[in-house]
């Protein structure tokens, strides 16, 4: 099975567990995001990421500049406590 087929199956499985209204809202939100042009404004391979300061898992502010001074930086986003 191709990756696309697996992802489609996973999407359909998830949608089958939600009401048609919720699924419609989800699709509408995705369509609005696509129409906003946000995808064209994201960083591309080779672009330099701007400096930032964000809270870590312990809610302490961490600056990218300080981390980069120690070596390469890998940034991971996770859902957290939504």
PyMOL Python script that loads the backbone (N, CA, C, O; Angstrom):
from pymol import cmd

cmd.read_pdbstr("""\
ATOM      1  N   UNK A   1       0.859  -1.178   0.000  1.00  0.00           N
ATOM      2  CA  UNK A   1       0.000   0.000   0.000  1.00  0.00           C
ATOM      3  C   UNK A   1       0.902   1.237   0.000  1.00  0.00           C
ATOM      4  O   UNK A   1       1.887   1.293   0.736  1.00  0.00           O
ATOM      5  N   UNK A   2       0.563   2.217  -0.819  1.00  0.00           N
ATOM      6  CA  UNK A   2       1.361   3.435  -0.903  1.00  0.00           C
ATOM      7  C   UNK A   2       1.140   4.290   0.348  1.00  0.00           C
ATOM      8  O   UNK A   2       0.164   4.101   1.075  1.00  0.00           O
ATOM      9  N   UNK A   3       2.045   5.222   0.586  1.00  0.00           N
ATOM     10  CA  UNK A   3       1.905   6.131   1.716  1.00  0.00           C
ATOM     11  C   UNK A   3       0.623   6.943   1.585  1.00  0.00           C
ATOM     12  O   UNK A   3      -0.095   7.132   2.566  1.00  0.00           O
ATOM     13  N   UNK A   4       0.333   7.422   0.383  1.00  0.00           N
ATOM     14  CA  UNK A   4      -0.890   8.197   0.170  1.00  0.00           C
ATOM     15  C   UNK A   4      -2.115   7.371   0.531  1.00  0.00           C
ATOM     16  O   UNK A   4      -3.031   7.869   1.185  1.00  0.00           O
ATOM     17  N   UNK A   5      -2.134   6.110   0.109  1.00  0.00           N
ATOM     18  CA  UNK A   5      -3.273   5.241   0.420  1.00  0.00           C
ATOM     19  C   UNK A   5      -3.387   5.020   1.929  1.00  0.00           C
ATOM     20  O   UNK A   5      -4.490   5.020   2.476  1.00  0.00           O
ATOM     21  N   UNK A   6      -2.265   4.834   2.590  1.00  0.00           N
ATOM     22  CA  UNK A   6      -2.284   4.648   4.046  1.00  0.00           C
ATOM     23  C   UNK A   6      -2.795   5.901   4.748  1.00  0.00           C
ATOM     24  O   UNK A   6      -3.596   5.811   5.679  1.00  0.00           O
ATOM     25  N   UNK A   7      -2.333   7.072   4.305  1.00  0.00           N
ATOM     26  CA  UNK A   7      -2.782   8.319   4.920  1.00  0.00           C
ATOM     27  C   UNK A   7      -4.264   8.566   4.657  1.00  0.00           C
ATOM     28  O   UNK A   7      -4.983   9.027   5.544  1.00  0.00           O
ATOM     29  N   UNK A   8      -4.723   8.263   3.448  1.00  0.00           N
ATOM     30  CA  UNK A   8      -6.147   8.398   3.137  1.00  0.00           C
ATOM     31  C   UNK A   8      -6.988   7.489   4.029  1.00  0.00           C
ATOM     32  O   UNK A   8      -8.027   7.903   4.543  1.00  0.00           O
ATOM     33  N   UNK A   9      -6.538   6.254   4.209  1.00  0.00           N
ATOM     34  CA  UNK A   9      -7.268   5.302   5.057  1.00  0.00           C
ATOM     35  C   UNK A   9      -7.304   5.791   6.508  1.00  0.00           C
ATOM     36  O   UNK A   9      -8.328   5.681   7.182  1.00  0.00           O
ATOM     37  N   UNK A  10      -6.181   6.327   6.977  1.00  0.00           N
ATOM     38  CA  UNK A  10      -6.118   6.844   8.339  1.00  0.00           C
ATOM     39  C   UNK A  10      -7.050   8.036   8.508  1.00  0.00           C
ATOM     40  O   UNK A  10      -7.742   8.143   9.520  1.00  0.00           O
ATOM     41  N   UNK A  11      -7.073   8.938   7.517  1.00  0.00           N
ATOM     42  CA  UNK A  11      -7.962  10.101   7.562  1.00  0.00           C
ATOM     43  C   UNK A  11      -9.422   9.657   7.599  1.00  0.00           C
ATOM     44  O   UNK A  11     -10.208  10.156   8.404  1.00  0.00           O
ATOM     45  N   UNK A  12      -9.781   8.721   6.727  1.00  0.00           N
ATOM     46  CA  UNK A  12     -11.163   8.246   6.687  1.00  0.00           C
ATOM     47  C   UNK A  12     -11.566   7.562   7.984  1.00  0.00           C
ATOM     48  O   UNK A  12     -12.697   7.711   8.446  1.00  0.00           O
ATOM     49  N   UNK A  13     -10.656   6.823   8.562  1.00  0.00           N
ATOM     50  CA  UNK A  13     -10.941   6.150   9.840  1.00  0.00           C
ATOM     51  C   UNK A  13     -11.199   7.189  10.928  1.00  0.00           C
ATOM     52  O   UNK A  13     -12.145   7.060  11.706  1.00  0.00           O
ATOM     53  N   UNK A  14     -10.358   8.215  10.979  1.00  0.00           N
ATOM     54  CA  UNK A  14     -10.538   9.272  11.972  1.00  0.00           C
ATOM     55  C   UNK A  14     -11.825  10.042  11.760  1.00  0.00           C
ATOM     56  O   UNK A  14     -12.531  10.361  12.716  1.00  0.00           O
ATOM     57  N   UNK A  15     -12.132  10.340  10.505  1.00  0.00           N
ATOM     58  CA  UNK A  15     -13.355  11.085  10.204  1.00  0.00           C
ATOM     59  C   UNK A  15     -14.607  10.273  10.528  1.00  0.00           C
ATOM     60  O   UNK A  15     -15.638  10.841  10.887  1.00  0.00           O
ATOM     61  N   UNK A  16     -14.522   8.948  10.404  1.00  0.00           N
ATOM     62  CA  UNK A  16     -15.698   8.112  10.666  1.00  0.00           C
ATOM     63  C   UNK A  16     -16.098   8.138  12.140  1.00  0.00           C
ATOM     64  O   UNK A  16     -17.217   7.762  12.491  1.00  0.00           O
ATOM     65  N   UNK A  17     -15.192   8.578  12.989  1.00  0.00           N
ATOM     66  CA  UNK A  17     -15.466   8.632  14.432  1.00  0.00           C
ATOM     67  C   UNK A  17     -16.037   9.978  14.872  1.00  0.00           C
ATOM     68  O   UNK A  17     -16.343  10.178  16.047  1.00  0.00           O
ATOM     69  N   UNK A  18     -16.175  10.892  13.921  1.00  0.00           N
ATOM     70  CA  UNK A  18     -16.644  12.232  14.251  1.00  0.00           C
ATOM     71  C   UNK A  18     -17.970  12.507  13.542  1.00  0.00           C
ATOM     72  O   UNK A  18     -18.315  11.861  12.552  1.00  0.00           O
ATOM     73  N   UNK A  19     -18.692  13.474  14.072  1.00  0.00           N
ATOM     74  CA  UNK A  19     -19.975  13.824  13.451  1.00  0.00           C
ATOM     75  C   UNK A  19     -19.719  14.506  12.111  1.00  0.00           C
ATOM     76  O   UNK A  19     -18.661  15.101  11.909  1.00  0.00           O
ATOM     77  N   UNK A  20     -20.678  14.421  11.202  1.00  0.00           N
ATOM     78  CA  UNK A  20     -20.518  15.092   9.901  1.00  0.00           C
ATOM     79  C   UNK A  20     -20.266  16.598  10.050  1.00  0.00           C
ATOM     80  O   UNK A  20     -19.545  17.189   9.246  1.00  0.00           O
ATOM     81  N   UNK A  21     -20.855  17.214  11.072  1.00  0.00           N
ATOM     82  CA  UNK A  21     -20.646  18.644  11.288  1.00  0.00           C
ATOM     83  C   UNK A  21     -19.198  18.939  11.653  1.00  0.00           C
ATOM     84  O   UNK A  21     -18.615  19.903  11.158  1.00  0.00           O
ATOM     85  N   UNK A  22     -18.622  18.123  12.508  1.00  0.00           N
ATOM     86  CA  UNK A  22     -17.227  18.316  12.922  1.00  0.00           C
ATOM     87  C   UNK A  22     -16.293  18.085  11.731  1.00  0.00           C
ATOM     88  O   UNK A  22     -15.340  18.838  11.531  1.00  0.00           O
ATOM     89  N   UNK A  23     -16.567  17.058  10.955  1.00  0.00           N
ATOM     90  CA  UNK A  23     -15.743  16.767   9.775  1.00  0.00           C
ATOM     91  C   UNK A  23     -15.828  17.939   8.789  1.00  0.00           C
ATOM     92  O   UNK A  23     -14.817  18.344   8.215  1.00  0.00           O
ATOM     93  N   UNK A  24     -17.019  18.473   8.597  1.00  0.00           N
ATOM     94  CA  UNK A  24     -17.186  19.621   7.695  1.00  0.00           C
ATOM     95  C   UNK A  24     -16.403  20.822   8.205  1.00  0.00           C
ATOM     96  O   UNK A  24     -15.771  21.526   7.418  1.00  0.00           O
ATOM     97  N   UNK A  25     -16.437  21.065   9.519  1.00  0.00           N
ATOM     98  CA  UNK A  25     -15.662  22.165  10.106  1.00  0.00           C
ATOM     99  C   UNK A  25     -14.166  21.951   9.902  1.00  0.00           C
ATOM    100  O   UNK A  25     -13.438  22.896   9.600  1.00  0.00           O
ATOM    101  N   UNK A  26     -13.710  20.722  10.066  1.00  0.00           N
ATOM    102  CA  UNK A  26     -12.293  20.410   9.873  1.00  0.00           C
ATOM    103  C   UNK A  26     -11.877  20.679   8.430  1.00  0.00           C
ATOM    104  O   UNK A  26     -10.839  21.292   8.182  1.00  0.00           O
ATOM    105  N   UNK A  27     -12.682  20.223   7.489  1.00  0.00           N
ATOM    106  CA  UNK A  27     -12.370  20.431   6.073  1.00  0.00           C
ATOM    107  C   UNK A  27     -12.403  21.921   5.717  1.00  0.00           C
ATOM    108  O   UNK A  27     -11.576  22.400   4.942  1.00  0.00           O
ATOM    109  N   UNK A  28     -13.360  22.640   6.285  1.00  0.00           N
ATOM    110  CA  UNK A  28     -13.457  24.076   6.031  1.00  0.00           C
ATOM    111  C   UNK A  28     -12.200  24.787   6.562  1.00  0.00           C
ATOM    112  O   UNK A  28     -11.659  25.668   5.894  1.00  0.00           O
ATOM    113  N   UNK A  29     -11.743  24.410   7.750  1.00  0.00           N
ATOM    114  CA  UNK A  29     -10.546  25.030   8.327  1.00  0.00           C
ATOM    115  C   UNK A  29      -9.313  24.751   7.465  1.00  0.00           C
ATOM    116  O   UNK A  29      -8.483  25.637   7.261  1.00  0.00           O
ATOM    117  N   UNK A  30      -9.196  23.531   6.964  1.00  0.00           N
ATOM    118  CA  UNK A  30      -8.066  23.189   6.091  1.00  0.00           C
ATOM    119  C   UNK A  30      -8.145  23.985   4.793  1.00  0.00           C
ATOM    120  O   UNK A  30      -7.131  24.496   4.317  1.00  0.00           O
ATOM    121  N   UNK A  31      -9.331  24.092   4.223  1.00  0.00           N
ATOM    122  CA  UNK A  31      -9.504  24.866   2.991  1.00  0.00           C
ATOM    123  C   UNK A  31      -9.144  26.333   3.205  1.00  0.00           C
ATOM    124  O   UNK A  31      -8.506  26.950   2.352  1.00  0.00           O
ATOM    125  N   UNK A  32      -9.555  26.893   4.349  1.00  0.00           N
ATOM    126  CA  UNK A  32      -9.224  28.290   4.653  1.00  0.00           C
ATOM    127  C   UNK A  32      -7.712  28.476   4.807  1.00  0.00           C
ATOM    128  O   UNK A  32      -7.151  29.472   4.351  1.00  0.00           O
ATOM    129  N   UNK A  33      -7.075  27.525   5.442  1.00  0.00           N
ATOM    130  CA  UNK A  33      -5.622  27.602   5.602  1.00  0.00           C
ATOM    131  C   UNK A  33      -4.928  27.546   4.251  1.00  0.00           C
ATOM    132  O   UNK A  33      -4.006  28.318   3.988  1.00  0.00           O
ATOM    133  N   UNK A  34      -5.370  26.635   3.398  1.00  0.00           N
ATOM    134  CA  UNK A  34      -4.787  26.552   2.052  1.00  0.00           C
ATOM    135  C   UNK A  34      -5.004  27.856   1.285  1.00  0.00           C
ATOM    136  O   UNK A  34      -4.087  28.345   0.626  1.00  0.00           O
ATOM    137  N   UNK A  35      -6.209  28.422   1.366  1.00  0.00           N
ATOM    138  CA  UNK A  35      -6.531  29.646   0.650  1.00  0.00           C
ATOM    139  C   UNK A  35      -5.775  30.857   1.193  1.00  0.00           C
ATOM    140  O   UNK A  35      -5.607  31.848   0.483  1.00  0.00           O
ATOM    141  N   UNK A  36      -5.320  30.785   2.438  1.00  0.00           N
ATOM    142  CA  UNK A  36      -4.636  31.923   3.055  1.00  0.00           C
ATOM    143  C   UNK A  36      -3.257  32.179   2.465  1.00  0.00           C
ATOM    144  O   UNK A  36      -2.694  33.261   2.631  1.00  0.00           O
ATOM    145  N   UNK A  37      -2.710  31.169   1.767  1.00  0.00           N
ATOM    146  CA  UNK A  37      -1.369  31.321   1.211  1.00  0.00           C
ATOM    147  C   UNK A  37      -0.268  31.050   2.222  1.00  0.00           C
ATOM    148  O   UNK A  37       0.901  31.312   1.941  1.00  0.00           O
ATOM    149  N   UNK A  38      -0.614  30.533   3.384  1.00  0.00           N
ATOM    150  CA  UNK A  38       0.380  30.292   4.425  1.00  0.00           C
ATOM    151  C   UNK A  38       1.490  29.358   3.954  1.00  0.00           C
ATOM    152  O   UNK A  38       2.647  29.527   4.339  1.00  0.00           O
ATOM    153  N   UNK A  39       1.148  28.382   3.130  1.00  0.00           N
ATOM    154  CA  UNK A  39       2.156  27.414   2.674  1.00  0.00           C
ATOM    155  C   UNK A  39       3.264  28.082   1.867  1.00  0.00           C
ATOM    156  O   UNK A  39       4.403  27.616   1.864  1.00  0.00           O
ATOM    157  N   UNK A  40       2.929  29.170   1.186  1.00  0.00           N
ATOM    158  CA  UNK A  40       3.935  29.874   0.386  1.00  0.00           C
ATOM    159  C   UNK A  40       4.860  30.716   1.251  1.00  0.00           C
ATOM    160  O   UNK A  40       5.920  31.138   0.789  1.00  0.00           O
ATOM    161  N   UNK A  41       4.474  30.970   2.507  1.00  0.00           N
ATOM    162  CA  UNK A  41       5.277  31.832   3.381  1.00  0.00           C
ATOM    163  C   UNK A  41       6.162  31.063   4.360  1.00  0.00           C
ATOM    164  O   UNK A  41       6.929  31.675   5.104  1.00  0.00           O
ATOM    165  N   UNK A  42       6.069  29.733   4.371  1.00  0.00           N
ATOM    166  CA  UNK A  42       6.881  28.955   5.306  1.00  0.00           C
ATOM    167  C   UNK A  42       8.330  28.923   4.842  1.00  0.00           C
ATOM    168  O   UNK A  42       8.629  29.159   3.672  1.00  0.00           O
ATOM    169  N   UNK A  43       9.224  28.628   5.779  1.00  0.00           N
ATOM    170  CA  UNK A  43      10.632  28.515   5.430  1.00  0.00           C
ATOM    171  C   UNK A  43      10.841  27.340   4.486  1.00  0.00           C
ATOM    172  O   UNK A  43      10.194  26.300   4.606  1.00  0.00           O
ATOM    173  N   UNK A  44      11.742  27.526   3.565  1.00  0.00           N
ATOM    174  CA  UNK A  44      12.090  26.473   2.612  1.00  0.00           C
ATOM    175  C   UNK A  44      13.440  25.883   2.994  1.00  0.00           C
ATOM    176  O   UNK A  44      14.164  26.462   3.804  1.00  0.00           O
ATOM    177  N   UNK A  45      13.778  24.753   2.423  1.00  0.00           N
ATOM    178  CA  UNK A  45      15.077  24.126   2.661  1.00  0.00           C
ATOM    179  C   UNK A  45      16.165  25.132   2.326  1.00  0.00           C
ATOM    180  O   UNK A  45      16.164  25.734   1.252  1.00  0.00           O
ATOM    181  N   UNK A  46      17.084  25.306   3.251  1.00  0.00           N
ATOM    182  CA  UNK A  46      18.199  26.229   3.048  1.00  0.00           C
ATOM    183  C   UNK A  46      17.950  27.618   3.592  1.00  0.00           C
ATOM    184  O   UNK A  46      18.891  28.399   3.728  1.00  0.00           O
ATOM    185  N   UNK A  47      16.674  27.957   3.917  1.00  0.00           N
ATOM    186  CA  UNK A  47      16.380  29.266   4.497  1.00  0.00           C
ATOM    187  C   UNK A  47      16.922  29.327   5.921  1.00  0.00           C
ATOM    188  O   UNK A  47      16.985  28.313   6.617  1.00  0.00           O
ATOM    189  N   UNK A  48      17.308  30.517   6.340  1.00  0.00           N
ATOM    190  CA  UNK A  48      17.764  30.713   7.713  1.00  0.00           C
ATOM    191  C   UNK A  48      16.562  31.028   8.591  1.00  0.00           C
ATOM    192  O   UNK A  48      15.769  31.918   8.285  1.00  0.00           O
ATOM    193  N   UNK A  49      16.441  30.296   9.670  1.00  0.00           N
ATOM    194  CA  UNK A  49      15.328  30.513  10.590  1.00  0.00           C
ATOM    195  C   UNK A  49      15.606  31.755  11.427  1.00  0.00           C
ATOM    196  O   UNK A  49      16.731  31.945  11.890  1.00  0.00           O
ATOM    197  N   UNK A  50      14.608  32.597  11.628  1.00  0.00           N
ATOM    198  CA  UNK A  50      14.827  33.777  12.471  1.00  0.00           C
ATOM    199  C   UNK A  50      15.044  33.367  13.927  1.00  0.00           C
ATOM    200  O   UNK A  50      14.585  32.312  14.363  1.00  0.00           O
ATOM    201  N   UNK A  51      15.743  34.210  14.662  1.00  0.00           N
ATOM    202  CA  UNK A  51      15.936  33.936  16.094  1.00  0.00           C
ATOM    203  C   UNK A  51      14.572  33.954  16.777  1.00  0.00           C
ATOM    204  O   UNK A  51      13.647  34.640  16.342  1.00  0.00           O
ATOM    205  N   UNK A  52      14.471  33.175  17.866  1.00  0.00           N
ATOM    206  CA  UNK A  52      13.199  33.110  18.581  1.00  0.00           C
ATOM    207  C   UNK A  52      13.458  32.814  20.046  1.00  0.00           C
ATOM    208  O   UNK A  52      14.549  32.388  20.424  1.00  0.00           O
ATOM    209  N   UNK A  53      12.463  33.041  20.851  1.00  0.00           N
ATOM    210  CA  UNK A  53      12.461  32.663  22.265  1.00  0.00           C
ATOM    211  C   UNK A  53      11.111  32.014  22.532  1.00  0.00           C
ATOM    212  O   UNK A  53      10.064  32.627  22.319  1.00  0.00           O
ATOM    213  N   UNK A  54      11.142  30.772  22.998  1.00  0.00           N
ATOM    214  CA  UNK A  54       9.915  30.007  23.247  1.00  0.00           C
ATOM    215  C   UNK A  54      10.020  29.272  24.572  1.00  0.00           C
ATOM    216  O   UNK A  54      11.123  28.996  25.045  1.00  0.00           O
ATOM    217  N   UNK A  55       8.878  28.953  25.175  1.00  0.00           N
ATOM    218  CA  UNK A  55       8.927  28.150  26.398  1.00  0.00           C
ATOM    219  C   UNK A  55       9.243  26.692  26.074  1.00  0.00           C
ATOM    220  O   UNK A  55       8.775  26.146  25.075  1.00  0.00           O
ATOM    221  N   UNK A  56      10.045  26.077  26.938  1.00  0.00           N
ATOM    222  CA  UNK A  56      10.334  24.651  26.778  1.00  0.00           C
ATOM    223  C   UNK A  56       9.269  23.841  27.520  1.00  0.00           C
ATOM    224  O   UNK A  56       8.266  24.397  27.967  1.00  0.00           O
ATOM    225  N   UNK A  57       9.483  22.550  27.651  1.00  0.00           N
ATOM    226  CA  UNK A  57       8.503  21.675  28.297  1.00  0.00           C
ATOM    227  C   UNK A  57       8.280  22.040  29.761  1.00  0.00           C
ATOM    228  O   UNK A  57       7.249  21.694  30.339  1.00  0.00           O
ATOM    229  N   UNK A  58       9.243  22.738  30.361  1.00  0.00           N
ATOM    230  CA  UNK A  58       9.111  23.166  31.761  1.00  0.00           C
ATOM    231  C   UNK A  58       8.660  24.618  31.877  1.00  0.00           C
ATOM    232  O   UNK A  58       8.740  25.226  32.945  1.00  0.00           O
ATOM    233  N   UNK A  59       8.180  25.165  30.748  1.00  0.00           N
ATOM    234  CA  UNK A  59       7.673  26.534  30.666  1.00  0.00           C
ATOM    235  C   UNK A  59       8.734  27.587  30.953  1.00  0.00           C
ATOM    236  O   UNK A  59       8.408  28.707  31.346  1.00  0.00           O
ATOM    237  N   UNK A  60      10.010  27.233  30.757  1.00  0.00           N
ATOM    238  CA  UNK A  60      11.102  28.198  30.876  1.00  0.00           C
ATOM    239  C   UNK A  60      11.416  28.721  29.476  1.00  0.00           C
ATOM    240  O   UNK A  60      11.478  27.946  28.522  1.00  0.00           O
ATOM    241  N   UNK A  61      11.613  30.024  29.353  1.00  0.00           N
ATOM    242  CA  UNK A  61      11.912  30.626  28.058  1.00  0.00           C
ATOM    243  C   UNK A  61      13.331  30.244  27.637  1.00  0.00           C
ATOM    244  O   UNK A  61      14.288  30.404  28.395  1.00  0.00           O
ATOM    245  N   UNK A  62      13.437  29.742  26.424  1.00  0.00           N
ATOM    246  CA  UNK A  62      14.721  29.333  25.858  1.00  0.00           C
ATOM    247  C   UNK A  62      14.926  30.119  24.568  1.00  0.00           C
ATOM    248  O   UNK A  62      14.028  30.197  23.729  1.00  0.00           O
ATOM    249  N   UNK A  63      16.111  30.700  24.418  1.00  0.00           N
ATOM    250  CA  UNK A  63      16.413  31.483  23.221  1.00  0.00           C
ATOM    251  C   UNK A  63      17.218  30.646  22.238  1.00  0.00           C
ATOM    252  O   UNK A  63      18.165  29.957  22.619  1.00  0.00           O
ATOM    253  N   UNK A  64      16.835  30.713  20.983  1.00  0.00           N
ATOM    254  CA  UNK A  64      17.531  29.943  19.953  1.00  0.00           C
ATOM    255  C   UNK A  64      18.996  30.349  19.854  1.00  0.00           C
ATOM    256  O   UNK A  64      19.855  29.501  19.611  1.00  0.00           O
ATOM    257  N   UNK A  65      19.289  31.615  20.036  1.00  0.00           N
ATOM    258  CA  UNK A  65      20.666  32.101  19.944  1.00  0.00           C
ATOM    259  C   UNK A  65      21.562  31.381  20.968  1.00  0.00           C
ATOM    260  O   UNK A  65      22.688  31.000  20.649  1.00  0.00           O
ATOM    261  N   UNK A  66      21.063  31.201  22.178  1.00  0.00           N
ATOM    262  CA  UNK A  66      21.840  30.525  23.221  1.00  0.00           C
ATOM    263  C   UNK A  66      22.035  29.051  22.875  1.00  0.00           C
ATOM    264  O   UNK A  66      23.111  28.496  23.102  1.00  0.00           O
ATOM    265  N   UNK A  67      21.012  28.423  22.335  1.00  0.00           N
ATOM    266  CA  UNK A  67      21.124  27.011  21.970  1.00  0.00           C
ATOM    267  C   UNK A  67      22.086  26.823  20.799  1.00  0.00           C
ATOM    268  O   UNK A  67      22.888  25.890  20.797  1.00  0.00           O
ATOM    269  N   UNK A  68      22.008  27.709  19.802  1.00  0.00           N
ATOM    270  CA  UNK A  68      22.880  27.602  18.638  1.00  0.00           C
ATOM    271  C   UNK A  68      24.344  27.827  18.998  1.00  0.00           C
ATOM    272  O   UNK A  68      25.236  27.332  18.309  1.00  0.00           O
ATOM    273  N   UNK A  69      24.597  28.567  20.068  1.00  0.00           N
ATOM    274  CA  UNK A  69      25.974  28.789  20.516  1.00  0.00           C
ATOM    275  C   UNK A  69      26.616  27.479  20.978  1.00  0.00           C
ATOM    276  O   UNK A  69      27.841  27.364  21.017  1.00  0.00           O
ATOM    277  N   UNK A  70      25.784  26.494  21.328  1.00  0.00           N
ATOM    278  CA  UNK A  70      26.276  25.194  21.784  1.00  0.00           C
ATOM    279  C   UNK A  70      26.428  24.193  20.646  1.00  0.00           C
ATOM    280  O   UNK A  70      27.050  23.146  20.826  1.00  0.00           O
ATOM    281  N   UNK A  71      25.862  24.503  19.462  1.00  0.00           N
ATOM    282  CA  UNK A  71      25.950  23.597  18.318  1.00  0.00           C
ATOM    283  C   UNK A  71      24.658  23.591  17.533  1.00  0.00           C
ATOM    284  O   UNK A  71      23.788  24.434  17.754  1.00  0.00           O
ATOM    285  N   UNK A  72      24.524  22.629  16.602  1.00  0.00           N
ATOM    286  CA  UNK A  72      23.317  22.560  15.771  1.00  0.00           C
ATOM    287  C   UNK A  72      22.059  22.415  16.626  1.00  0.00           C
ATOM    288  O   UNK A  72      22.096  21.894  17.741  1.00  0.00           O
ATOM    289  N   UNK A  73      20.967  22.885  16.078  1.00  0.00           N
ATOM    290  CA  UNK A  73      19.703  22.913  16.809  1.00  0.00           C
ATOM    291  C   UNK A  73      18.636  22.137  16.048  1.00  0.00           C
ATOM    292  O   UNK A  73      18.452  22.335  14.847  1.00  0.00           O
ATOM    293  N   UNK A  74      17.941  21.264  16.745  1.00  0.00           N
ATOM    294  CA  UNK A  74      16.779  20.560  16.202  1.00  0.00           C
ATOM    295  C   UNK A  74      15.579  21.025  17.005  1.00  0.00           C
ATOM    296  O   UNK A  74      15.585  20.979  18.235  1.00  0.00           O
ATOM    297  N   UNK A  75      14.553  21.470  16.303  1.00  0.00           N
ATOM    298  CA  UNK A  75      13.368  22.007  16.942  1.00  0.00           C
ATOM    299  C   UNK A  75      12.209  21.039  16.742  1.00  0.00           C
ATOM    300  O   UNK A  75      11.917  20.634  15.617  1.00  0.00           O
ATOM    301  N   UNK A  76      11.554  20.671  17.834  1.00  0.00           N
ATOM    302  CA  UNK A  76      10.426  19.753  17.771  1.00  0.00           C
ATOM    303  C   UNK A  76       9.197  20.433  18.356  1.00  0.00           C
ATOM    304  O   UNK A  76       9.266  21.038  19.426  1.00  0.00           O
ATOM    305  N   UNK A  77       8.075  20.334  17.656  1.00  0.00           N
ATOM    306  CA  UNK A  77       6.814  20.869  18.152  1.00  0.00           C
ATOM    307  C   UNK A  77       5.942  19.697  18.563  1.00  0.00           C
ATOM    308  O   UNK A  77       5.906  18.675  17.879  1.00  0.00           O
ATOM    309  N   UNK A  78       5.247  19.839  19.666  1.00  0.00           N
ATOM    310  CA  UNK A  78       4.321  18.799  20.088  1.00  0.00           C
ATOM    311  C   UNK A  78       3.080  19.454  20.664  1.00  0.00           C
ATOM    312  O   UNK A  78       3.079  20.636  21.009  1.00  0.00           O
ATOM    313  N   UNK A  79       2.056  18.684  20.755  1.00  0.00           N
ATOM    314  CA  UNK A  79       0.744  19.204  21.122  1.00  0.00           C
ATOM    315  C   UNK A  79       0.724  19.801  22.521  1.00  0.00           C
ATOM    316  O   UNK A  79       0.016  20.779  22.761  1.00  0.00           O
ATOM    317  N   UNK A  80       1.463  19.251  23.419  1.00  0.00           N
ATOM    318  CA  UNK A  80       1.486  19.778  24.790  1.00  0.00           C
ATOM    319  C   UNK A  80       0.177  19.550  25.515  1.00  0.00           C
ATOM    320  O   UNK A  80      -0.396  18.463  25.437  1.00  0.00           O
ATOM    321  N   UNK A  81      -0.306  20.567  26.221  1.00  0.00           N
ATOM    322  CA  UNK A  81      -1.508  20.424  27.063  1.00  0.00           C
ATOM    323  C   UNK A  81      -2.721  21.110  26.469  1.00  0.00           C
ATOM    324  O   UNK A  81      -3.397  21.857  27.176  1.00  0.00           O
ATOM    325  N   UNK A  82      -3.024  20.888  25.197  1.00  0.00           N
ATOM    326  CA  UNK A  82      -4.193  21.507  24.585  1.00  0.00           C
ATOM    327  C   UNK A  82      -5.442  20.987  25.215  1.00  0.00           C
ATOM    328  O   UNK A  82      -6.540  21.390  24.833  1.00  0.00           O
TER     329      UNK A  82
END
""", "prot")
cmd.dss("prot")
cmd.show_as("cartoon", "prot")
cmd.util.cbc("prot")
cmd.orient("prot")
